[in-house]
Amino acid sequence: MRHLLDPLDFSVEETGDLLALADRIAADPTPYQNVCAHKKLATLFYEPSTRTRLSFEAAMLNLGGSVLGFASADSSSAAKGESVADTIRVISGYADIAAMRHPKEGAPRRAAHYSKIPVINAGDGGHQHPTQTLTDLLTIYRRKGRLDNMTIGLCGDLKFGRTVHSLIKSLCRYPGIRFVLISPEELRVPDYVISEAIAPAGIPYTEVTSLEDAMPELDILYMTRVQRERFFNEEDYIRLKDTYILTTDKMKLAKPDMAVLHPLPRVNEIALSVDDDPRAAYFEQAQNGVYVRMALIMTLLGLTDKEV
């Protein structure tokens, strides 16, 4: 039995196999519509989510399985004080696989320790978000045809953005990657991400504050929102929330084939007018999340792809 708790839980080869399966599903979902018949996915979401929870549910339903679970801690026994360990022990008897989102870092890992079914980390605090990373990788691959030899710009909240941390860790495994880290001083990438991921891999990177200056060199621009829920006070959030806004004028500075990704939800960091630009990839990115999660559920349940 395997879990997905960290984006590096799968090797580069295994990640490639999973993305290839997701790509086949995207091209033709019909052959996969009953592979999870009589299987159940438990969605254990201790904090709000739209895309991640619903894409997991859509993925399981698309595979012919069923879904049970809760959408907030208030609607679960956590409100009565039940521990994550006890919850997953119980859920292990109800479902075949579980996806957990939790505000505390490490909660899905603790759940996996006590679980009798595969556990998928659907986001733990400001720590990791491995299924979003797989979604990002699939989107980059489908746009660029590769995952190597690119300059990746990450912009906005690089301190609390778990999607950023997970994506950096994964991309560090591919040759020819270079990072441009675009943020205000207060929201820089944490030192541990650089010391544990970027530096050991020998990946070149620059830390800058100007989005405009960075635009011409980027193959991928990964925008993020400044997350109100991660701040300790409202004043800091208000001061920083509008630091970077991607507009059509700024897009004129970019390469013709650059792709703009965003894990969503967006607030105002990407102007609505950018949506019409063919380089805007964030809504197809959200759709790719369903295909990735379908492939991941199949992989963790040991279900073979009869199309290969």
RODO-2510 file (C-alpha; in nm, 4 decimals, decimal comma):
residues 308
     n   res          X          Y          Z
     1     m     0,0000     0,0000     0,0000
     2     r     0,1288     0,3446    -0,0983
     3     h     0,0341     0,6982    -0,0029
     4     l     0,0990     1,0345    -0,1698
     5     l     0,2059     1,2764     0,1030
     6     d     0,4909     1,4624    -0,0641
     7     p     0,5531     1,5357    -0,4331
     8     l     0,8767     1,3361    -0,4114
     9     d     0,6994     1,0188    -0,2954
    10     f     0,6927     0,9206    -0,6624
    11     s     1,0198     0,8895    -0,8520
    12     v     1,0752     1,0847    -1,1738
    13     e     0,9928     0,7679    -1,3702
    14     e     0,6775     0,7002    -1,1679
    15     t     0,5714     1,0630    -1,2051
    16     g     0,6226     1,0335    -1,5797
    17     d     0,4075     0,7183    -1,5904
    18     l     0,1325     0,8871    -1,3905
    19     l     0,1352     1,1972    -1,6127
    20     a     0,1268     0,9758    -1,9226
    21     l    -0,1801     0,7983    -1,7827
    22     a    -0,3436     1,1335    -1,7052
    23     d    -0,2690     1,2478    -2,0605
    24     r    -0,4346     0,9350    -2,2038
    25     i    -0,7380     0,9925    -1,9829
    26     a    -0,7582     1,3544    -2,1000
    27     a    -0,7453     1,2444    -2,4634
    28     d    -1,0248     0,9888    -2,4187
    29     p    -1,1900     0,9403    -2,0754
    30     t    -1,4469     0,6841    -2,1986
    31     p    -1,2412     0,3641    -2,1440
    32     y    -1,1863     0,4607    -1,7784
    33     q    -1,5450     0,5238    -1,6745
    34     n    -1,5896     0,1982    -1,4821
    35     v    -1,2412     0,1099    -1,3562
    36     c    -1,3336     0,2113    -0,9985
    37     a    -1,6754     0,0504    -0,9891
    38     h    -1,7652    -0,0422    -0,6282
    39     k    -1,4681     0,1596    -0,4937
    40     k    -1,5201     0,4486    -0,2493
    41     l    -1,3179     0,7675    -0,1981
    42     a    -1,3383     0,9483     0,1372
    43     t    -1,2775     1,3243     0,1148
    44     l    -1,1653     1,4451     0,4578
    45     f    -1,1461     1,8227     0,4249
    46     y    -1,0776     2,0051     0,7507
    47     e    -1,0599     2,3453     0,5762
    48     p    -1,2521     2,5002     0,2844
    49     s    -1,1809     2,3981    -0,0719
    50     t    -1,3585     2,4240    -0,4039
    51     r    -1,1343     2,2956    -0,6822
    52     t    -0,9386     2,0328    -0,4905
    53     r    -1,2346     1,8685    -0,3189
    54     l    -1,4679     1,8815    -0,6183
    55     s    -1,1980     1,7652    -0,8598
    56     f    -1,1284     1,4647    -0,6362
    57     e    -1,4989     1,3880    -0,6274
    58     a    -1,5342     1,4373    -1,0035
    59     a    -1,2312     1,2147    -1,0605
    60     m    -1,3760     0,9264    -0,8576
    61     l    -1,7210     0,9627    -1,0128
    62     n    -1,5661     0,9722    -1,3619
    63     l    -1,3973     0,6413    -1,2793
    64     g    -1,7299     0,4853    -1,1814
    65     g    -1,6661     0,4959    -0,8060
    66     s    -1,8513     0,6722    -0,5254
    67     v    -1,7631     0,9424    -0,2736
    68     l    -1,8250     1,0064     0,0954
    69     g    -1,6774     1,2535     0,3383
    70     f    -1,7021     1,6006     0,4897
    71     a    -1,6205     1,9491     0,3638
    72     s    -1,5163     2,1213     0,6878
    73     a    -1,3928     2,0382     1,0352
    74     d    -1,7159     2,1791     1,1814
    75     s    -1,9167     1,9096     1,0067
    76     s    -1,6966     1,6252     1,1330
    77     s    -1,6213     1,4718     1,4717
    78     a    -1,3120     1,6931     1,4846
    79     a    -1,5530     1,9504     1,6263
    80     k    -1,5971     1,7101     1,9197
    81     g    -1,2231     1,6681     1,9629
    82     e    -1,1627     1,3494     1,7673
    83     s    -0,8020     1,3049     1,6567
    84     v    -0,6874     1,2599     1,2980
    85     a    -0,5536     0,9169     1,3953
    86     d    -0,8913     0,8003     1,5243
    87     t    -1,0779     0,9485     1,2280
    88     i    -0,8672     0,7645     0,9704
    89     r    -0,8915     0,4392     1,1669
    90     v    -1,2688     0,4623     1,1343
    91     i    -1,2686     0,5808     0,7721
    92     s    -1,0396     0,2905     0,6777
    93     g    -1,3372     0,0647     0,7346
    94     y    -1,5692     0,2754     0,5190
    95     a    -1,3663     0,3615     0,2087
    96     d    -1,0939     0,2257    -0,0211
    97     i    -0,8874     0,5458    -0,0451
    98     a    -0,8877     0,8865     0,1277
    99     a    -0,7943     1,2427     0,0333
   100     m    -0,7207     1,4717     0,3299
   101     r    -0,6831     1,8482     0,3504
   102     h    -0,5835     1,9855     0,6889
   103     p    -0,4639     2,3236     0,8209
   104     k    -0,1869     2,1593     1,0275
   105     e     0,1356     2,0624     0,8578
   106     g     0,1978     1,6886     0,8761
   107     a    -0,1620     1,5868     0,9527
   108     p    -0,1991     1,3679     0,6398
   109     r     0,1325     1,1980     0,7220
   110     r     0,0049     1,1184     1,0720
   111     a    -0,3173     0,9857     0,9218
   112     a    -0,1197     0,7627     0,6838
   113     h     0,0651     0,6136     0,9800
   114     y    -0,2615     0,4775     1,1204
   115     s    -0,4475     0,4146     0,7947
   116     k    -0,5315     0,0817     0,6339
   117     i    -0,6098     0,2522     0,3013
   118     p    -0,4039     0,4837     0,0757
   119     v    -0,4003     0,8458     0,1945
   120     i    -0,3537     1,1397    -0,0423
   121     n    -0,2337     1,4710     0,0956
   122     a    -0,4747     1,7286    -0,0511
   123     g    -0,2910     2,0171     0,1183
   124     d    -0,1531     2,0545     0,4709
   125     g    -0,1222     2,4104     0,5980
   126     g     0,1511     2,6047     0,4193
   127     h     0,3534     2,2877     0,3705
   128     q     0,2766     2,0655     0,0689
   129     h     0,0130     2,0206    -0,2001
   130     p     0,1353     1,7256    -0,4095
   131     t    -0,1754     1,6724    -0,6239
   132     q    -0,1687     2,0387    -0,7265
   133     t     0,1959     1,9854    -0,8207
   134     l     0,1032     1,6890    -1,0418
   135     t    -0,1652     1,9082    -1,1983
   136     d     0,0923     2,1821    -1,2598
   137     l     0,3386     1,9352    -1,4133
   138     l     0,0734     1,7931    -1,6459
   139     t    -0,0256     2,1432    -1,7573
   140     i     0,3359     2,2411    -1,8242
   141     y     0,3944     1,9171    -2,0135
   142     r     0,0835     1,9513    -2,2274
   143     r     0,1719     2,3145    -2,3066
   144     k     0,5463     2,2789    -2,3631
   145     g     0,5948     1,9107    -2,4457
   146     r     0,8641     1,8743    -2,1794
   147     l     0,9461     1,9279    -1,8122
   148     d     1,3113     2,0190    -1,8545
   149     n     1,5224     2,3061    -1,9922
   150     m     1,2926     2,5921    -1,8932
   151     t     1,2993     2,9160    -1,6989
   152     i     1,0177     2,9113    -1,4440
   153     g     0,8976     3,2326    -1,2821
   154     l     0,7077     3,2015    -0,9535
   155     c     0,5345     3,5207    -0,8479
   156     g     0,3502     3,6470    -0,5407
   157     d     0,3243     3,4690    -0,2074
   158     l     0,6286     3,2428    -0,2135
   159     k     0,6485     3,2211     0,1662
   160     f     0,3141     3,0641     0,2550
   161     g     0,2294     2,9208    -0,0880
   162     r     0,2362     2,5424    -0,0444
   163     t     0,1765     2,4987    -0,4182
   164     v     0,4994     2,6902    -0,4852
   165     h     0,7025     2,4833    -0,2379
   166     s     0,5786     2,1549    -0,3838
   167     l     0,6336     2,2637    -0,7441
   168     i     0,9895     2,3791    -0,6742
   169     k     1,0757     2,0469    -0,5092
   170     s     0,9444     1,8521    -0,8068
   171     l     1,0978     2,0644    -1,0818
   172     c     1,4402     2,0465    -0,9155
   173     r     1,4596     1,6860    -1,0357
   174     y     1,4610     1,7838    -1,4046
   175     p     1,7700     1,9043    -1,5957
   176     g     1,8042     2,2554    -1,7320
   177     i     1,5565     2,4179    -1,4915
   178     r     1,6118     2,7756    -1,3734
   179     f     1,3940     2,9633    -1,1254
   180     v     1,3112     3,3330    -1,1091
   181     l     1,1537     3,3964    -0,7664
   182     i     0,9424     3,7129    -0,7793
   183     s     0,8089     3,8438    -0,4485
   184     p     0,8217     4,1259    -0,1955
   185     e     1,0838     4,0851     0,0739
   186     e     0,8220     3,9768     0,3286
   187     l     0,6962     3,6887     0,1104
   188     r     1,0224     3,5398    -0,0144
   189     v     1,0695     3,1653    -0,0552
   190     p     1,1579     3,0170     0,2859
   191     d     1,5264     2,9451     0,3420
   192     y     1,4558     2,5750     0,3948
   193     v     1,3125     2,5395     0,0412
   194     i     1,6350     2,6803    -0,1006
   195     s     1,8649     2,4822     0,1302
   196     e     1,6766     2,1526     0,1007
   197     a     1,5662     2,1567    -0,2632
   198     i     1,7211     2,4223    -0,4884
   199     a     2,0798     2,4339    -0,3584
   200     p     2,1463     2,0556    -0,3367
   201     a     2,0222     2,0140    -0,6936
   202     g     2,2504     2,2935    -0,8141
   203     i     1,9561     2,4754    -0,9727
   204     p     2,0335     2,8367    -1,0717
   205     y     1,7875     3,0890    -0,9301
   206     t     1,7422     3,4614    -0,8828
   207     e     1,5248     3,6470    -0,6326
   208     v     1,3751     3,9680    -0,7691
   209     t     1,0961     4,2100    -0,6849
   210     s     1,0025     4,3276    -1,0378
   211     l     0,7611     4,1167    -1,2427
   212     e     0,8044     4,3387    -1,5487
   213     d     1,1813     4,2915    -1,5563
   214     a     1,1477     3,9140    -1,5326
   215     m     0,8746     3,8632    -1,7942
   216     p     1,0866     3,8493    -2,1159
   217     e     1,2961     3,5517    -1,9999
   218     l     1,0188     3,3255    -1,8695
   219     d     0,8888     3,0069    -2,0301
   220     i     0,6348     2,9573    -1,7499
   221     l     0,4883     3,2195    -1,5162
   222     y     0,3283     3,0701    -1,2058
   223     m     0,1136     3,3367    -1,0399
   224     t    -0,0168     3,3024    -0,6836
   225     r    -0,2523     3,5005    -0,4675
   226     v    -0,1508     3,6597    -0,1400
   227     q    -0,3387     3,4398     0,1054
   228     r    -0,5327     3,6285     0,3697
   229     e    -0,5805     3,3119     0,5755
   230     r    -0,2042     3,2689     0,6263
   231     f    -0,1460     3,6160     0,7755
   232     f    -0,1387     3,6908     1,1449
   233     n    -0,2751     4,0434     1,1018
   234     e    -0,4991     4,2183     0,8502
   235     e    -0,2664     4,5185     0,8096
   236     d     0,0143     4,3121     0,6562
   237     y    -0,2282     4,1394     0,4215
   238     i    -0,3775     4,4676     0,2982
   239     r    -0,0326     4,6166     0,2475
   240     l     0,0906     4,3253     0,0347
   241     k    -0,2170     4,1883    -0,1432
   242     d    -0,1894     4,4068    -0,4550
   243     t     0,1877     4,3876    -0,4985
   244     y     0,1628     4,1997    -0,8286
   245     i    -0,1192     4,2247    -1,0796
   246     l    -0,0691     4,0605    -1,4189
   247     t    -0,2213     4,2755    -1,6936
   248     t    -0,2402     4,2642    -2,0732
   249     d     0,0294     4,5324    -2,0884
   250     k     0,2668     4,3140    -1,8872
   251     m     0,1812     4,0159    -2,1067
   252     k     0,3169     4,2120    -2,4048
   253     l     0,6623     4,1732    -2,2468
   254     a     0,6445     3,7938    -2,2489
   255     k     0,7451     3,5286    -2,5014
   256     p     0,4778     3,4302    -2,7570
   257     d     0,4684     3,0752    -2,6201
   258     m     0,4951     3,1492    -2,2479
   259     a     0,2235     2,9862    -2,0372
   260     v     0,0597     3,1465    -1,7338
   261     l    -0,0408     2,9089    -1,4555
   262     h    -0,2266     2,9810    -1,1311
   263     p    -0,3466     2,7252    -0,8739
   264     l    -0,6648     2,9307    -0,8181
   265     p    -0,8641     3,0833    -0,6637
   266     r    -0,7538     3,4149    -0,8002
   267     v    -0,8556     3,7399    -0,6370
   268     n    -0,7190     4,0247    -0,8451
   269     e    -0,3604     3,9198    -0,9185
   270     i    -0,4522     3,8373    -1,2798
   271     a    -0,6670     4,0910    -1,4642
   272     l    -0,9796     3,9444    -1,6257
   273     s    -0,8607     4,0702    -1,9635
   274     v    -0,5687     3,8245    -1,9510
   275     d    -0,8175     3,5353    -1,9672
   276     d    -0,8548     3,5924    -2,3423
   277     d    -0,4807     3,5581    -2,4037
   278     p    -0,3987     3,2138    -2,5521
   279     r    -0,1066     3,1943    -2,3084
   280     a    -0,3481     3,1857    -2,0120
   281     a    -0,3444     2,8209    -1,9020
   282     y    -0,5035     2,8369    -1,5557
   283     f    -0,8539     2,7178    -1,6418
   284     e    -0,7256     2,4223    -1,8435
   285     q    -0,4921     2,3670    -1,5458
   286     a    -0,7980     2,3264    -1,3230
   287     q    -0,9457     2,0767    -1,5694
   288     n    -0,6165     1,8877    -1,5808
   289     g    -0,6530     1,8422    -1,2042
   290     v    -0,9408     1,6007    -1,2643
   291     y    -0,7364     1,3881    -1,5063
   292     v    -0,4359     1,3808    -1,2715
   293     r    -0,6475     1,2753    -0,9766
   294     m    -0,8153     1,0054    -1,1842
   295     a    -0,4707     0,8711    -1,2732
   296     l    -0,3534     0,8974    -0,9117
   297     i    -0,6551     0,7127    -0,7708
   298     m    -0,6014     0,4347    -1,0242
   299     t    -0,2307     0,4156    -0,9434
   300     l    -0,2693     0,4027    -0,5651
   301     l    -0,5459     0,1433    -0,5909
   302     g    -0,3273    -0,0688    -0,8178
   303     l    -0,5696    -0,0554    -1,1092
   304     t    -0,4058    -0,1247    -1,4439
   305     d    -0,4585     0,0818    -1,7577
   306     k    -0,5978    -0,1605    -2,0161
   307     e    -0,5387     0,0986    -2,2875
   308     v    -0,1594     0,0518    -2,2762
***
